[in-house]
Amino acid sequence: MQYNFDEIIDRSNTGSVKWHYSDDTIPLWVADMDFRAAPPILASVQRAADYGILGYTKPTGALYEAIINWHSNRYGLDLTQDNILFSPGVVPSLALMMHVFTDVGDAVLVNDPIYTPFMTKVQQNNRKLVTSALKEVDGKYQLDLTDIEAKIVAHKVKLYLLCNPHNPGGRVWTADELKALLALCQKHNVAIVSDEIHQDLTLTGHTFTPFLKLAEAENYAHKVVSLTSMTKTFNVAGIKGSMIFAKDETLLKKTSQQQQLNDEYELNLFAYTVMQSAYEHGEEWLTQMLAYIESNIEITLDFLAGHLPDIKVMRPEASYLIWLDCSAYFDDDQVLYDKLRAAKVELNSGIKYGREGHLKMRINVACPKTLLREGLNRVYAAFMDD
């Protein structure tokens, strides 16, 4: 069937984080989509509700099979039921894995810029935050392996938090880049936790490589964990469910024991239901949605090239988030943000992603085209307002 991504759904007064405004602001910020979830997913939720008993629920064999088949068919990642743990979210899992791999005071390395919780969870858990700035080469980010190694040695780093695909820059790190990073971490006995929540949003011409697959090939799976979820893929973030993948039996046992301390190993009935239906029946919706997103990316890039040509745009290789360098137009982060808000359009302020986000903004283009075009017109108005 053909899905309608042009449909405008009124999300006001629903408790939506994205659409919380009392005016007609267009939100092009937080990473959820303004698209109706896939009908098979909605039908599965309805069936669960219609059944009438919403009792304690555990993952079924069919759910494990759906997860295993999805990751095998799309990425060649071989999993068994024993390799999969459930978690309420990727961010809670980031915090969890710091307790698995590090102690209070240990150094944890992240890149800059990076999704904000990578930094805040390190600090909130009383670990030492160490950052390595990404290098921008030919309009896209690269890992600075020389700097990463220097930081690992200087700070005695115990854990590296990787974001692949990268948020906010949209890079899908190549297999060669990941192999080089793995070799470096292996050399210095650094554990790696790879946040791969945007894996299914990889765009045309790019290939996602599961980090755990590489680690297993290099006999380093005892120091590597991957985190992922269906929530970004299928626009069901409110469901709250994710997975932890690991291959080493001792590591899985330690992770499971850490989850038991906080009772963070179970999902709710609807999370299990949505996860299974998404992986079993959501692929066609995802294919059409990605085509729509790629069209929106082109609309955005063409608009900015024609109206605000001095914005440096980092074309994403995955996701519906685009990283914009606005330094040719503004010299103050707060002024930049305030100008956009005054024009009744909201983007994510880049400075929240680290020092390298200075004078940058992150725009979310996962919305109907009519909303996107109006939002872009407001961005232009904000930049032209002296």
N, C-alpha and C positions, 0 to 999 in steps of 0.2 A: 504494500500500500504506500501511497505518497503522503508523507507527513507535512503538516502546515507550520512552518517556522515563522511565517509572517503574522500569525495570530497575535494580537495584543491582548494580554491578560491583565486586568486591573489587580495589582498586588497591594494596593493601599489598604490600611486598616486590617492587615492580616497578621501582624507581628513580624513581618519581613524585615530582616536586618538591612537588606539592600534598599527597600522602598519604605523608609521610616519617616519621610518628610511630610510636613504639613502644607507644603506648597507644590508647585508642579516641577520641581527639580527632576532632571533625568539622571539616574545613577548609572555611571559606567565604571564602577569600581569593584566592590567585593566580588570574589570569584564564584558567583553562581549565575546560571543562565536564565533568561526570561522566556524559556521554552517549556511547553507542557511536557511532562515526562512521557516516556514511551507507553502506548496503550497496554502492552503486555504487563508492564510493571504496575500500572494503575489497576488493571484487572486482578492481578495477584493480591494486591492490598485489599481490594473490595471483597475478594473471595475469603480472605482471612477474617475480615470483619464480619461478613455474612455468616461465617461458621458459628460465631456467637460465643465462643469460649476463648478468651485471650490469656491463657495460663502460661506457666513457666515453659520455656521452649529451649531446645538445644539444637545444634546444627545436625542436619541429617546427612546420610550418605549421599543423597542426591545433590545436596548443596556442595559438599566436598568435590563431587564429580564435576559439577559445573565450573567450579573454580579451577580445578586441575585441567580440564579440557580447554578452557579459555586461554590460559597462560601457555599451554603446550601448543595449541594451534596457532596462536598469534606470535609467540615469541620463542618457541622452542625451549621453554623453561619446564623441566621435568620435575613435578612435585608429587608427593604422596600426601595422604591425609595427615601423617605425622609431621610433615614440614609446615603445617598451617596452624597458626594461632589467631584468635580473633581479639579485636581491640575496639573500644568505642570510637577511636579516631587516630589519624596519623600523628597529630600533635601530642596527644597523651602518650603515644608510643615513643616519640622522640624523648620525652621526659623519662619514660620507663627504661629505655635502652641506656641512658646515662647511668642509671643505677646498676645495670647489668655489667657495663664495661668500665666504669670509672668510680672513683671515690671522691668525696668532698675535697675540693681544692685542686683536683686534676685538671689539666688543660684539655679543652675541646676546640677543635679547629672547624671554622665555617668559612665559606667564601663571602665576599662583599662585592656587590649587593646580594641579598638573600631574603627569602621569605621570613618575615619578622620573627615568628616563634623560634626559628633556629637560634636566634640570639637571646631572646628573652628566657627561653626554657633553660639554656645553659646557665644564665645568671641566677634565675630563680631557684635552681637546684644547687647553687653554691659551687659551681664549677668555674674554672678560669676561662673566659671567652678569648679566643685568639682568632683573628681574621686574616684572610689572604685575599687581596683585591684581584678580581678577574681582570684580564687584559682585553681591551677591545681592539680587534684586528679585522679590518675589512668589514666593519659594520656588525660584527658579532663577537660574543665573549669567548675567550679561551682561558683554560686553566694555566696559571703561572706556576709550573711545577718547581722551578728553582726557588721561588718564594715560599711555596708550600713546604718544601723540604727544609728550608732554612728555619721556618717557623716551628716545624715539628721538632727539630733538633734543639733550638733555642729554648723552647718552652716545655720540652719533654711531653709532647702531645700524646694522649692516650686514645683519643677518639676523633674521627673525622666524620662530620655530618654532610653527606652529599645530597644535592638536589638534582635529580635527573628524571625527566626533563627539568631544566632550570627555571625557577620562578624568582624574579620577574623577567629574566632575559629571554626565555623561550628557547634556549639551546637544548638540542638533543645531543648529548655528548656521544661522539663516535666510539666504536669499539676500541680503536687504537688509543684514543684519549683515555678511556677508562682503564685499559690495560696498563698504560704508563702510570696512572694514578695508583692502581692496585700494586704494581711492582714497588713503587715508592713507599706505600704504606706497609707492605710486607717487609721491606728492608728494615723499617724502623719499628715493626711490631705494633702498628697502629690499627685499631679496630675501625670498621667502616659501617655506618648505618646509611642506607640509600633510600631516600624518600622518592618513590616512583609513582606518586598519585596521578600525575599527568601523562602516564605512559600511553594510555589508550587515545589520547588527544594528539598523538604524533601526526604531523601534516604530510601532505604529498611530497615525495622526494627524500624523505628522511626515515631512518631506521632506528627504532629503540632497541637497546641492548640491556637486558637485565643484568645488574651488577653481580647478583648471586651466581648466575651462570658462569661468568668469568672467574669468580672466586673459587668455585668448585673445580674448575679446570686447572687452577694453579695451587690446589691443595691449601686454600686459605679460607675455606668456608666456616671454620671454627671462630673466625673473627669478623664475619660479615652477616648482616641482617638487612632484608629489604622490607619496606613498608609500602602498602598500596591500598587502594579502595576503589569501589565502583561509584562512589558518591559524586566525584567530579565528572567522571565519564558520562553518567546518565542523569545528571542534574537532580540528585536526590540527597543533597548535603544535610537536609533536616532529619534524615533517617538515622544518621550517626552510626556508622559501622565501617570497620577497616580490618585489614589482615596484616600479620607479621609472618614473613617467610624466612625460614632458616633451614640449613641442611645438616648441621652438626648436632648430634644427640645431646651432648653435654650442654651446649649453648641453648638448645630448646628447653631443656630441663631447668636451667638457671632462669631463663626468661619467664617460663611458666610459673616458677616459684615466686618471682618478683611480682608477677601479675596477681598471684594469690594474696599477697600482702595487702593490696588495695581493692581486691575483688574487681579487677578490671580485665576479665577474661570472657565475659558473656555479653551477647548483644540481645536486643529485644526481639520479639516475635516478628515485627514488621521489617527490621533490618535483615534478618535471615531470609525472610520472604522475598524482599526486594532484591537482595544479592543474587539469589538463585534465579529469579525470573529475568533479571537483567542479563546475566551471563548466558542463560539458555535462549532467550528470545529477543534480546535488545540489539543485536548486531546490525540489522537493517536500519533501525532508527539512528544508530551511531554513524553509520556510513552516510546517510543523508544529512545528518546534523553537521558532520565535518565538512561536507561540500558547501553547506550554507555558511559555515564559519569562514571557510577559505574565500568565499565570495565577499563576505563582510570585511575581511582583512584587506582585500584588494580595494574595496570602496574606501576604506580608511586611508590606505597608503596613497591612493590617487587624490583624495580630498586634501590631505596634508601637503602633498607635493605641489598641488595647484594653488592652495590658499596660504599655507604656512611653510614655505619651502625650506626655511632655516631650522625647522625642527628635524633633528636627526632621529630617524625611525629605525629601530632594531627589528627587522622582520622575524617573526616567531617561526621556529621550526616545530613547535608543539603548542597547543592550547589556544585559547581565544583572548589571551592577554598580550598587549603590545607595549613595549618599553620605549618611551619618548624622551629624548634629550632636548629640553627647552631652554638651554643656557644662552642661546642666541637672542632670546626675547626677555629673559628675566635674570635678576642677580640675587633674588631672595626667595627661599623656599616658601615661607609663609605668605608672602605677597602673591606668588604664583598660585598657591592653593586658594587663597581668598578671592582672587580675580575670577577663577573658575566657579567657585561657589556663588559669587555675586551674579554670575551669568546663568545660574540655576543648572549647572552641570557639575557632577562630582566624579573625579578620578582619584586614584590612590596616589598620595604624595610619595615621591621616590625616596626622600630622605629617611623614611621609616624602614627602608630596606638596607640601611647602612650608609656610611659616609660616601660611598661611591654612587649613592642615589641622589646626591646633591643636584638640584635643579632638573630632576627627572620626574616623570609621571608614568603611572601604569594605567592603561585604558582597557576596559573590558568590552569586547565587541560582540558578545554572545546575546544578542537581542534582535528583535524584528528590525528590518532595514529602515522602516519609517522612524523608529526611535533612534537608531544609530545616526541617520542623516541629520535629524534635529539636534541630537547631542553634539555632533561635529560642528554644526552651524553655531552652536553656543560656545564651543571651544574657540572657534574663530573670533566670535564677538568678544570673548574675554581677552584674547591676545591683542585685539585691535583697540581695546578700550584704554585710552591714555589716562 
